[in-house]
Amino acid sequence: MHQGVGVIGMHPFYGPSGRLLSGSGSRVAGLLSMAAYLAFWAAALVVAKRELDARWPKGQRSGESDDPAMAVLRERFARGDLDESQFRAMSRILHEGPDGAP
């Protein structure tokens, strides 16, 4: 048998250890360790979400603009209040202005 491969050469950190399994202090330490682990990942997710929101605002991520007039226009087109030519004409006016200048 090779040294370090069998149970005899196993390091206590990687296998069951009598020191870790005995006593009520290990249960408390285990719960504290689990709570710290969960707190770390919760904080990491909050930081990641803040970074994503800062780099790609909500309108840019979903392909929507922040223009409320365009949102109403899209909604009216979706309801069927406007046909395609009316929608295109109105959206062109909203983007370019009534005189055709941006």
Secondary structure, DSSP 8 states (H G I E B T S, - for coil): --TTTSSTT--TTTS--HHHHSSSHHHHHHHHHHHHHHHHHHHHHHHHHHHHHHHS-HHHHHT--S-HHHHHHHHHHHHTSS-HHHHHHHHHHHHH-TTS--
